[in-house]
Amino acid sequence: MTDDMNNINNKKNIVILGGGFGGVACAIKLNKLMKQRPALLRDFNIVIVDKKNYHLYTPALYEVASSAADDGAPLNLKKVIVTPLEEITRGTSIKFIQGTAIKVDVAKKEVRFDDDTVMEYEHLVLALGSEPAYFNIPGLKEYSIPLKSFENAIHIRSVIRKKYEEKPIGAEINIIVGGAGPAGTELSAELIGYIKRLNQKSRKNIAPRVMLVEGAPDILPGFSTKVVLKARARLEKIGVKIKSSSIISETDEHSVYIKEEIAPYDALIWTGGVEACSLTRVISLKEEKRGRMETNSCLQCAPADEHLDIAENVYAIGDNACFYNPANKMPAPGTARVAIEQAKVAAENIFRKITSRLKIEYKLKNYPFAIPLGGKYALTQVGPMLFVGFSGWILKQLIELYYLFSITDNRLAFRRWLRGLGIFAKND
Ligand SMILES: Cc1cc2nc3c(=O)[nH]c(=O)nc-3n(C[C@H](O)[C@H](O)[C@H](O)COP(=O)(O)OP(=O)(O)OC[C@H]3O[C@@H](n4cnc5c(N)ncnc54)[C@H](O)[C@@H]3O)c2cc1C
């Protein structure tokens, strides 16, 4: 990273840590705003930093975890689910640097990386996302597979495939998914289809037993009753066993303990909770119990010591941020849409600060969402309209295309989307 640092430490840096949904949207918005005042780019760099060299489209991870297509080799799948950060920043004033941040010193306005290089910043945006939370449940971290990264999705697919191969004809395969938020719900539905597709190829007639375990009274906590009922009906129809109000108390190599029940598994997947990424735990900013940075309505962080005024130039967005919705005092949910909308506000506020104007406030809205539930079926909410089934599935594809258009060249975006559709539609 040293060469990269030499290129940027000659100007004031607006540093965006994390090239996920929030980080990319923030950089793109800042680039647009800076174009209005090109002279500012003589004084400021827009720098986006990520430990990976790509941006991951998480809403399609469940497709990777369940792809049985002949063209579903990991490299092919990666090409359609990730967008290189260099491609996103090409032709813009944004500089991408690959590096793993290990420390942020808000007093010195510095970020330290794992190769011991240091980057100074004038403005900092924390967009580092989240990590799985295991709530100290014995055995859970050791024996379950999370679904957060591309590698996790490939690991889930290969573990299930291996267990499948080991089964005799006509046996059962037990898959337990802990956590019935959107990720767990989507994955459970898709895994039923995955086993069926493996059966079509091998004719082993293995029976898929997928159990979705949720501690809350119902699946999809936080979603409307209408969405929950429709999702429940769909999951039951395709054969997912739902176990709500059920808390996993322990797991070992072979079984999950839920109240008095011991449920054996062949594959255990954990999507039951996240906490802010570990780096944010060591920054002297005010955080809540899951490690997210508490922000004000302009998305600026608060210092851990309220007498200090060191956090004014530090923003937190997306899964890194804890923004309390004034309407119900609840934190904004950890979704890509929230990250993107918060990113735009943080970018606007940095630009306003530089151009000496008043900041704007972030207002949480009901954003569109799509929950695919096996086959060409999804529940997609846009405004007041809920599209159920095939129409929801079509809309979900269009939402993805629209998103890709917003981050990269239209031609490349369309080509990536079409290739993905070609591979993933075989799942459906
Ligand atoms: C399986 C799954 C399905 C989902 N489906 C949906 C969906 O359908 N709709 C929806 O709205 N939301 C969905 N989400 C949630 C959504 O992905 C997150 O809310 C969103 O990614 C948050 O954006 P972010 O920018 O805060 O973090 P992220 O998008 O996670 O980005 C964080 C970035 O920071 C980088 N990073 C982390 N630590 C470091 C470090 N130390 N140094 C440098 N870089 C670092 C990471 O590599 C990553 O690129 C899903 C999540 C999962 C896991």
The ligand as an ORCA input file, in Angstrom:
! r2SCAN-3c Opt
* xyz 0 1
  C     -27.143    -13.261      2.626
  C     -27.576    -11.832      2.733
  C     -28.653    -11.400      1.992
  C     -29.063    -10.079      2.066
  N     -30.125     -9.670      1.317
  C     -30.501     -8.384      1.352
  C     -31.556     -7.929      0.517
  O     -32.145     -8.695     -0.234
  N     -31.900     -6.615      0.589
  C     -31.266     -5.740      1.438
  O     -31.608     -4.554      1.462
  N     -30.262     -6.151      2.249
  C     -29.862     -7.439      2.218
  N     -28.846     -7.864      3.016
  C     -28.236     -6.929      3.977
  C     -27.183     -6.077      3.279
  O     -26.237     -6.888      2.606
  C     -26.444     -5.219      4.299
  O     -27.341     -4.527      5.111
  C     -25.557     -4.240      3.533
  O     -24.546     -4.956      2.850
  C     -24.928     -3.207      4.474
  O     -24.122     -2.377      3.708
  P     -22.769     -1.790      4.320
  O     -22.199     -0.874      3.290
  O     -23.047     -1.266      5.674
  O     -21.829     -3.056      4.519
  P     -21.301     -4.107      3.473
  O     -22.086     -4.070      2.208
  O     -21.217     -5.400      4.194
  O     -19.828     -3.604      3.144
  C     -18.804     -3.584      4.107
  C     -17.469     -3.588      3.358
  O     -16.433     -3.318      4.299
  C     -15.322     -4.133      3.994
  N     -14.517     -4.277      5.213
  C     -14.902     -4.861      6.378
  N     -13.929     -4.759      7.292
  C     -12.899     -4.106      6.685
  C     -11.613     -3.655      7.132
  N     -11.188     -3.885      8.353
  N     -10.832     -2.975      6.256
  C     -11.244     -2.726      4.987
  N     -12.462     -3.121      4.527
  C     -13.282     -3.791      5.359
  C     -15.949     -5.439      3.525
  O     -15.033     -6.175      2.718
  C     -17.161     -4.930      2.736
  O     -16.876     -4.780      1.360
  C     -28.404     -9.179      2.952
  C     -27.304     -9.624      3.693
  C     -26.897    -10.932      3.586
  C     -25.703    -11.384      4.381
*
